[in-house]
Amino acid sequence: MPKPWSKNEVEIIVMEYFMMLRKELEGITYSKAITRRALLPKLNDRSEGSIEFKHQNISAVLIKCGCPYIFGYKPRHNYQTLLEDIVLSFLSNRDDLFELFENFANKNASIKENLIYPDLMVEAPQNDLPKDDNAKYSTTDIRKPNYLQLEQQNTLLGQKGEELILSYEKWRLLNAGEEKLAETIEWVSREQGDGMGFDILSKNLNGKDRFIEVKTTKLGDRVPIYFSKNEFTFSQNFSSNFYLYRIFNFYSDPRFFIKQGSFDSFCKVEPTNFIGRF
């Protein structure tokens, strides 16, 4: 059975992770494999597989802190508390990194040309969050914004994501021979504002309404989504006709998965804001 990672080992791998993340956010080419092999002699008889697993753990910590992560390292949970402590310590007073995080959140992306619509939809990821996953840290611990939420609030990115789903829905209905239904699709958030509780009004093949909420990220499929009380209530009131389209990899190779029902039926819902009234 492998020994637990020491404080020194965790500090080394966290530092190397952030060196790679910085390069990725700055658009500098680097090799994960070369970096991984260079780490081997600095650690206590770790395999390349264990190093990659720890990199994925760091991604999970960064998501919990509301920060972007290395795209190729999908988050894995169930890690040492020590890892959270060291990542948070590393992030303290890193204004240079926070500037890169903000640039990432505000960066816009163009829709990839010549998309193959049948390939866009994929299966939703399996929920592997620990049952006792009570977030120990958040962006308030580093006194910075939630950059993942800030990215979702990127208006142009959100509009482009909705535009992609609008085109996909038209293709879906036309491909099923439902031309009249395709003509009825409405881009509600653009035509009536974003207070309706959903973004696109489409149709199911039986002619019933399909209320679509689109959430877009340039990162992977495990990034949390953020939704308003109005959107949450709407999803509960119209759960049988409410569909979340979660777009990910938008910058490089857009894909999306679909969840049907109210938000609390398909994801873990956590309150993030409070209001005090007098």
NORCORQUI-V86714 format. One record per helix or strand. SS is the DSSP state (hx for helix, st for strand). FROM is the first residue (numbers start at 1). TO is the last residue. If there is no record, write none. Layout:
SS:FROM:TO
SS:FROM:TO
This chain:
hx:7:26
hx:32:42
hx:48:64
hx:81:91
hx:95:106
hx:117:120
st:121:121
hx:139:141
hx:147:152
hx:155:175
hx:179:183
st:186:187
hx:188:191
st:200:203
st:209:216
hx:229:237
hx:239:241
st:242:248
st:255:260
hx:263:266
